[in-house]
Amino acid sequence: MNLKNIRKYGNPPFTVACIHGGPGAPGEMAPVAKEISHICGTLEPLQTSASIAEQLHELLTVLKKHGDLPITLIGHSWGAWLSFIFAARYPLLVKKLILIGSGPFEEEYASKIMKTRLSRLNKEEKLKVHALEEALLDPRQDNNVALSQFGKLLSKADSFDPLPSIGEEIEVQPDIFQKVWKEASELRRSGKLLELGKQIQCPVIAIHGDYDPHPYEGIKQPLSQMVEDFRFILLKNCGHTPWMERTARDSFYEVLKKELN
């Protein structure tokens, strides 16, 4: 991995790494990395591989080269799962694991996500979502455009009171999204994702918004039974991306920084 796939914030030692979601949404955690770099050196790895095994290898490579091990991993959405898998695979390399807006760890909770999202959209937006879902399955379509539009609609449904977007526009990577998500969803369906929790040796903290369509019960209940040292923090009036929420942003950073001190 070269430096264009890793961003550094603050001064060394780099004791924290922010792991983005998507899969295939590099750069989305830049605001978080910048904010916490005031208290600790922070890495922002950008995933480039289209399989879970390759993304784990990428992360291992960058953390060994640039990180102060054992390191604290902060993962958002898919990045929460990737960080969870990494901490299970390499338990001695992770000091603390912070999961933000994680997807549920059991299949029974997953079916509620899209239902909740659609309930927050108007009729025209619902039709658009269904059309984009079909477009994403069609190899003849421009998936870059379809995935970008799809993401914007879901982001609206995922947010309680969003702040205006500032900074860089995230360039979505549809090939990575489709291939990695297919693997990841199967990992959850089989129960193997949750089972990995038994191998994690560090403290695990889940931070979740009460308005996030990913039901918090699907994180809190399974992990409290599977992970030895687990805590759950629910943020009020907060959607899937806490640092972009007008009401919850300050309380989110207060909680996060407290965990890093």
Contacts in CASP RR format, 6 or more apart in sequence:
PFRMAT RR
TARGET T0000
AUTHOR 0000-0000-0000
METHOD contacts of the structure
MODEL  1
MNLKNIRKYGNPPFTVACIHGGPGAPGEMAPVAKEISHICGTLEPLQTSA
SIAEQLHELLTVLKKHGDLPITLIGHSWGAWLSFIFAARYPLLVKKLILI
GSGPFEEEYASKIMKTRLSRLNKEEKLKVHALEEALLDPRQDNNVALSQF
GKLLSKADSFDPLPSIGEEIEVQPDIFQKVWKEASELRRSGKLLELGKQI
QCPVIAIHGDYDPHPYEGIKQPLSQMVEDFRFILLKNCGHTPWMERTARD
SFYEVLKKELN
1 45 0 8 1.000
1 48 0 8 1.000
1 58 0 8 1.000
1 61 0 8 1.000
1 62 0 8 1.000
1 65 0 8 1.000
4 46 0 8 1.000
5 45 0 8 1.000
5 46 0 8 1.000
5 48 0 8 1.000
5 58 0 8 1.000
5 62 0 8 1.000
6 43 0 8 1.000
6 44 0 8 1.000
6 45 0 8 1.000
6 46 0 8 1.000
6 62 0 8 1.000
6 66 0 8 1.000
7 27 0 8 1.000
7 30 0 8 1.000
7 33 0 8 1.000
7 43 0 8 1.000
7 44 0 8 1.000
7 46 0 8 1.000
8 14 0 8 1.000
8 41 0 8 1.000
8 42 0 8 1.000
8 43 0 8 1.000
8 44 0 8 1.000
8 66 0 8 1.000
9 33 0 8 1.000
9 34 0 8 1.000
9 36 0 8 1.000
9 37 0 8 1.000
9 41 0 8 1.000
9 42 0 8 1.000
9 43 0 8 1.000
9 44 0 8 1.000
10 37 0 8 1.000
10 38 0 8 1.000
10 41 0 8 1.000
10 42 0 8 1.000
11 41 0 8 1.000
12 41 0 8 1.000
12 68 0 8 1.000
13 41 0 8 1.000
13 67 0 8 1.000
13 68 0 8 1.000
14 41 0 8 1.000
14 42 0 8 1.000
14 43 0 8 1.000
14 66 0 8 1.000
14 67 0 8 1.000
14 68 0 8 1.000
14 71 0 8 1.000
15 40 0 8 1.000
15 41 0 8 1.000
15 42 0 8 1.000
15 67 0 8 1.000
15 68 0 8 1.000
15 71 0 8 1.000
15 72 0 8 1.000
15 95 0 8 1.000
16 36 0 8 1.000
16 40 0 8 1.000
16 41 0 8 1.000
16 42 0 8 1.000
16 43 0 8 1.000
16 71 0 8 1.000
16 72 0 8 1.000
16 73 0 8 1.000
16 74 0 8 1.000
16 260 0 8 1.000
17 42 0 8 1.000
17 43 0 8 1.000
17 44 0 8 1.000
17 45 0 8 1.000
17 59 0 8 1.000
17 62 0 8 1.000
17 63 0 8 1.000
17 67 0 8 1.000
17 71 0 8 1.000
17 72 0 8 1.000
17 73 0 8 1.000
17 74 0 8 1.000
18 29 0 8 1.000
18 32 0 8 1.000
18 33 0 8 1.000
18 36 0 8 1.000
18 42 0 8 1.000
18 43 0 8 1.000
18 44 0 8 1.000
18 74 0 8 1.000
18 75 0 8 1.000
18 76 0 8 1.000
19 29 0 8 1.000
19 45 0 8 1.000
19 59 0 8 1.000
19 73 0 8 1.000
19 74 0 8 1.000
19 75 0 8 1.000
19 76 0 8 1.000
19 79 0 8 1.000
19 80 0 8 1.000
19 82 0 8 1.000
19 83 0 8 1.000
20 26 0 8 1.000
20 27 0 8 1.000
20 28 0 8 1.000
20 29 0 8 1.000
20 44 0 8 1.000
20 46 0 8 1.000
20 47 0 8 1.000
20 75 0 8 1.000
20 76 0 8 1.000
20 78 0 8 1.000
20 79 0 8 1.000
21 28 0 8 1.000
21 29 0 8 1.000
21 47 0 8 1.000
21 75 0 8 1.000
21 76 0 8 1.000
21 77 0 8 1.000
21 78 0 8 1.000
21 79 0 8 1.000
21 80 0 8 1.000
21 82 0 8 1.000
22 28 0 8 1.000
22 77 0 8 1.000
22 78 0 8 1.000
22 79 0 8 1.000
22 172 0 8 1.000
22 177 0 8 1.000
22 181 0 8 1.000
23 47 0 8 1.000
23 55 0 8 1.000
23 78 0 8 1.000
23 79 0 8 1.000
23 173 0 8 1.000
23 176 0 8 1.000
23 177 0 8 1.000
23 180 0 8 1.000
23 181 0 8 1.000
23 184 0 8 1.000
24 47 0 8 1.000
24 78 0 8 1.000
24 172 0 8 1.000
24 173 0 8 1.000
24 176 0 8 1.000
24 177 0 8 1.000
24 180 0 8 1.000
25 78 0 8 1.000
25 170 0 8 1.000
25 172 0 8 1.000
25 173 0 8 1.000
26 46 0 8 1.000
26 47 0 8 1.000
26 48 0 8 1.000
26 170 0 8 1.000
26 171 0 8 1.000
26 173 0 8 1.000
27 44 0 8 1.000
27 46 0 8 1.000
27 168 0 8 1.000
27 170 0 8 1.000
28 76 0 8 1.000
28 170 0 8 1.000
28 241 0 8 1.000
29 44 0 8 1.000
29 74 0 8 1.000
29 75 0 8 1.000
29 76 0 8 1.000
30 44 0 8 1.000
30 167 0 8 1.000
30 168 0 8 1.000
31 243 0 8 1.000
31 244 0 8 1.000
32 74 0 8 1.000
32 76 0 8 1.000
32 243 0 8 1.000
32 256 0 8 1.000
33 42 0 8 1.000
33 43 0 8 1.000
33 44 0 8 1.000
34 42 0 8 1.000
35 243 0 8 1.000
35 253 0 8 1.000
36 42 0 8 1.000
36 74 0 8 1.000
36 253 0 8 1.000
36 256 0 8 1.000
36 257 0 8 1.000
36 260 0 8 1.000
39 257 0 8 1.000
39 260 0 8 1.000
39 261 0 8 1.000
40 260 0 8 1.000
43 62 0 8 1.000
43 63 0 8 1.000
43 66 0 8 1.000
43 67 0 8 1.000
43 71 0 8 1.000
45 58 0 8 1.000
45 59 0 8 1.000
45 62 0 8 1.000
45 63 0 8 1.000
47 55 0 8 1.000
47 58 0 8 1.000
47 59 0 8 1.000
47 82 0 8 1.000
47 176 0 8 1.000
48 58 0 8 1.000
48 176 0 8 1.000
49 55 0 8 1.000
49 57 0 8 1.000
49 58 0 8 1.000
49 176 0 8 1.000
50 175 0 8 1.000
50 176 0 8 1.000
50 179 0 8 1.000
50 180 0 8 1.000
51 179 0 8 1.000
51 180 0 8 1.000
51 183 0 8 1.000
52 82 0 8 1.000
52 85 0 8 1.000
52 180 0 8 1.000
52 183 0 8 1.000
52 184 0 8 1.000
52 187 0 8 1.000
55 82 0 8 1.000
55 180 0 8 1.000
56 82 0 8 1.000
56 85 0 8 1.000
56 86 0 8 1.000
56 89 0 8 1.000
59 82 0 8 1.000
59 86 0 8 1.000
60 86 0 8 1.000
60 90 0 8 1.000
60 93 0 8 1.000
63 69 0 8 1.000
63 71 0 8 1.000
63 93 0 8 1.000
69 93 0 8 1.000
70 92 0 8 1.000
70 93 0 8 1.000
70 94 0 8 1.000
70 95 0 8 1.000
70 202 0 8 1.000
71 93 0 8 1.000
71 94 0 8 1.000
71 95 0 8 1.000
72 94 0 8 1.000
72 95 0 8 1.000
72 96 0 8 1.000
72 97 0 8 1.000
72 98 0 8 1.000
72 260 0 8 1.000
73 83 0 8 1.000
73 86 0 8 1.000
73 87 0 8 1.000
73 94 0 8 1.000
73 96 0 8 1.000
73 97 0 8 1.000
73 98 0 8 1.000
74 83 0 8 1.000
74 98 0 8 1.000
74 100 0 8 1.000
74 256 0 8 1.000
75 82 0 8 1.000
75 83 0 8 1.000
75 98 0 8 1.000
75 99 0 8 1.000
75 100 0 8 1.000
75 102 0 8 1.000
76 100 0 8 1.000
76 101 0 8 1.000
76 241 0 8 1.000
77 100 0 8 1.000
77 101 0 8 1.000
77 102 0 8 1.000
77 103 0 8 1.000
77 240 0 8 1.000
78 180 0 8 1.000
78 181 0 8 1.000
78 184 0 8 1.000
80 99 0 8 1.000
80 100 0 8 1.000
80 101 0 8 1.000
80 102 0 8 1.000
80 103 0 8 1.000
80 206 0 8 1.000
81 102 0 8 1.000
81 103 0 8 1.000
81 184 0 8 1.000
81 193 0 8 1.000
83 94 0 8 1.000
83 97 0 8 1.000
83 99 0 8 1.000
84 97 0 8 1.000
84 99 0 8 1.000
84 102 0 8 1.000
84 193 0 8 1.000
84 196 0 8 1.000
84 197 0 8 1.000
84 200 0 8 1.000
84 204 0 8 1.000
85 193 0 8 1.000
85 196 0 8 1.000
86 93 0 8 1.000
86 94 0 8 1.000
87 94 0 8 1.000
87 97 0 8 1.000
87 200 0 8 1.000
87 202 0 8 1.000
87 204 0 8 1.000
88 196 0 8 1.000
88 197 0 8 1.000
88 198 0 8 1.000
88 199 0 8 1.000
88 200 0 8 1.000
89 196 0 8 1.000
89 199 0 8 1.000
91 199 0 8 1.000
91 200 0 8 1.000
91 201 0 8 1.000
91 202 0 8 1.000
92 201 0 8 1.000
94 200 0 8 1.000
94 201 0 8 1.000
94 202 0 8 1.000
95 202 0 8 1.000
96 202 0 8 1.000
96 203 0 8 1.000
96 204 0 8 1.000
96 205 0 8 1.000
96 259 0 8 1.000
97 200 0 8 1.000
97 202 0 8 1.000
97 203 0 8 1.000
97 204 0 8 1.000
97 205 0 8 1.000
98 204 0 8 1.000
98 205 0 8 1.000
98 206 0 8 1.000
98 207 0 8 1.000
98 256 0 8 1.000
98 259 0 8 1.000
99 204 0 8 1.000
99 205 0 8 1.000
99 206 0 8 1.000
99 207 0 8 1.000
99 219 0 8 1.000
100 206 0 8 1.000
100 207 0 8 1.000
100 208 0 8 1.000
100 242 0 8 1.000
101 206 0 8 1.000
101 207 0 8 1.000
101 208 0 8 1.000
101 209 0 8 1.000
101 212 0 8 1.000
101 214 0 8 1.000
101 219 0 8 1.000
101 240 0 8 1.000
101 241 0 8 1.000
101 242 0 8 1.000
102 206 0 8 1.000
102 208 0 8 1.000
102 214 0 8 1.000
102 219 0 8 1.000
103 110 0 8 1.000
103 113 0 8 1.000
103 214 0 8 1.000
103 218 0 8 1.000
103 219 0 8 1.000
104 110 0 8 1.000
104 113 0 8 1.000
104 188 0 8 1.000
104 214 0 8 1.000
104 215 0 8 1.000
104 217 0 8 1.000
104 218 0 8 1.000
104 219 0 8 1.000
104 222 0 8 1.000
105 188 0 8 1.000
105 193 0 8 1.000
105 194 0 8 1.000
105 218 0 8 1.000
105 219 0 8 1.000
105 222 0 8 1.000
105 223 0 8 1.000
105 226 0 8 1.000
106 188 0 8 1.000
106 191 0 8 1.000
106 194 0 8 1.000
106 218 0 8 1.000
106 222 0 8 1.000
107 188 0 8 1.000
107 189 0 8 1.000
107 191 0 8 1.000
109 214 0 8 1.000
109 215 0 8 1.000
109 217 0 8 1.000
109 218 0 8 1.000
110 185 0 8 1.000
110 188 0 8 1.000
112 213 0 8 1.000
112 215 0 8 1.000
113 213 0 8 1.000
113 214 0 8 1.000
113 215 0 8 1.000
114 213 0 8 1.000
116 157 0 8 1.000
116 213 0 8 1.000
116 215 0 8 1.000
117 129 0 8 1.000
117 154 0 8 1.000
117 157 0 8 1.000
117 158 0 8 1.000
117 213 0 8 1.000
118 126 0 8 1.000
118 129 0 8 1.000
118 157 0 8 1.000
120 156 0 8 1.000
120 157 0 8 1.000
120 213 0 8 1.000
121 129 0 8 1.000
121 153 0 8 1.000
121 156 0 8 1.000
121 157 0 8 1.000
125 153 0 8 1.000
125 156 0 8 1.000
128 149 0 8 1.000
128 153 0 8 1.000
129 150 0 8 1.000
129 153 0 8 1.000
129 154 0 8 1.000
132 146 0 8 1.000
132 149 0 8 1.000
132 150 0 8 1.000
132 153 0 8 1.000
133 150 0 8 1.000
135 141 0 8 1.000
135 143 0 8 1.000
135 146 0 8 1.000
136 143 0 8 1.000
136 146 0 8 1.000
136 147 0 8 1.000
136 150 0 8 1.000
136 174 0 8 1.000
136 178 0 8 1.000
143 174 0 8 1.000
143 175 0 8 1.000
143 178 0 8 1.000
144 172 0 8 1.000
144 174 0 8 1.000
146 174 0 8 1.000
147 172 0 8 1.000
147 174 0 8 1.000
147 177 0 8 1.000
148 172 0 8 1.000
151 172 0 8 1.000
155 162 0 8 1.000
155 240 0 8 1.000
155 241 0 8 1.000
156 162 0 8 1.000
157 213 0 8 1.000
158 212 0 8 1.000
158 213 0 8 1.000
158 239 0 8 1.000
158 240 0 8 1.000
158 241 0 8 1.000
159 211 0 8 1.000
159 239 0 8 1.000
159 240 0 8 1.000
159 241 0 8 1.000
159 244 0 8 1.000
159 245 0 8 1.000
160 211 0 8 1.000
160 237 0 8 1.000
160 238 0 8 1.000
160 239 0 8 1.000
160 245 0 8 1.000
160 247 0 8 1.000
160 248 0 8 1.000
161 237 0 8 1.000
161 245 0 8 1.000
161 246 0 8 1.000
161 247 0 8 1.000
162 241 0 8 1.000
162 244 0 8 1.000
162 245 0 8 1.000
162 246 0 8 1.000
163 244 0 8 1.000
163 245 0 8 1.000
163 246 0 8 1.000
163 249 0 8 1.000
165 244 0 8 1.000
184 193 0 8 1.000
187 193 0 8 1.000
188 194 0 8 1.000
194 222 0 8 1.000
194 223 0 8 1.000
194 226 0 8 1.000
195 226 0 8 1.000
197 223 0 8 1.000
197 226 0 8 1.000
197 227 0 8 1.000
198 226 0 8 1.000
200 227 0 8 1.000
200 228 0 8 1.000
201 228 0 8 1.000
202 229 0 8 1.000
203 229 0 8 1.000
203 230 0 8 1.000
203 231 0 8 1.000
204 223 0 8 1.000
204 227 0 8 1.000
204 229 0 8 1.000
204 230 0 8 1.000
204 231 0 8 1.000
205 230 0 8 1.000
205 231 0 8 1.000
205 232 0 8 1.000
205 233 0 8 1.000
205 259 0 8 1.000
206 219 0 8 1.000
206 220 0 8 1.000
206 223 0 8 1.000
206 230 0 8 1.000
206 231 0 8 1.000
206 232 0 8 1.000
206 233 0 8 1.000
207 233 0 8 1.000
207 235 0 8 1.000
207 242 0 8 1.000
207 252 0 8 1.000
207 255 0 8 1.000
207 256 0 8 1.000
208 214 0 8 1.000
208 216 0 8 1.000
208 219 0 8 1.000
208 220 0 8 1.000
208 232 0 8 1.000
208 233 0 8 1.000
208 234 0 8 1.000
208 235 0 8 1.000
209 216 0 8 1.000
209 234 0 8 1.000
209 235 0 8 1.000
209 236 0 8 1.000
209 238 0 8 1.000
209 239 0 8 1.000
209 240 0 8 1.000
209 242 0 8 1.000
209 248 0 8 1.000
210 216 0 8 1.000
210 234 0 8 1.000
210 235 0 8 1.000
210 236 0 8 1.000
210 237 0 8 1.000
210 238 0 8 1.000
210 239 0 8 1.000
211 237 0 8 1.000
211 238 0 8 1.000
211 239 0 8 1.000
212 238 0 8 1.000
212 239 0 8 1.000
212 240 0 8 1.000
213 240 0 8 1.000
214 240 0 8 1.000
216 232 0 8 1.000
216 234 0 8 1.000
219 232 0 8 1.000
220 232 0 8 1.000
223 230 0 8 1.000
223 232 0 8 1.000
224 230 0 8 1.000
224 232 0 8 1.000
233 255 0 8 1.000
235 242 0 8 1.000
235 248 0 8 1.000
235 251 0 8 1.000
235 252 0 8 1.000
235 255 0 8 1.000
236 247 0 8 1.000
236 248 0 8 1.000
236 251 0 8 1.000
237 245 0 8 1.000
237 247 0 8 1.000
237 248 0 8 1.000
238 245 0 8 1.000
238 247 0 8 1.000
238 248 0 8 1.000
238 252 0 8 1.000
239 245 0 8 1.000
239 248 0 8 1.000
242 248 0 8 1.000
242 249 0 8 1.000
242 252 0 8 1.000
243 249 0 8 1.000
243 252 0 8 1.000
243 253 0 8 1.000
245 252 0 8 1.000
END
